Amino acid sequence: QVQLVESGGGLVQAGGSLRLSCAASGSIFRFSTMGWYRQAPGKQRELVARITIGGRTNYADSVKGRFTISRDNAKNTIYLQMNTLKPEDTAVYYCNCETGLWGQGIQVTVSS
């Protein structure tokens, strides 16, 4: 099975950018759809972006045009480039594999 470790979170001002990385291990990675989810205080966890083995992507309407998900199968890594960040993007972000595995989560805080 894979292990997922996120990095790149932190505090940023509204309008700024961050790039999240999720490093994976295990042979399942290259056969799996991967995604980024987020959970804000008092809210349900929601899908932010998803990417298939072949690179097909899907985005939540709230981030479409601002966020970009990508993957490098050779490096067993997926990324989430987040631009034009808004305070409502503040949440804990989780890397996910379709097998049901999750990363530990990292905090993203956007101040206004």
Secondary structure, DSSP 8 states (H G I E B T S, - for coil): --EEEEE--EEEETT--EEEEEEEESTTGGGS-EEEEEE-TTS--EEEEEE-TT--EEE-TTTTTTEEEEEEGGGTEEEEEE-S--GGG-EEEEEEETTS-B---EEEEEE-
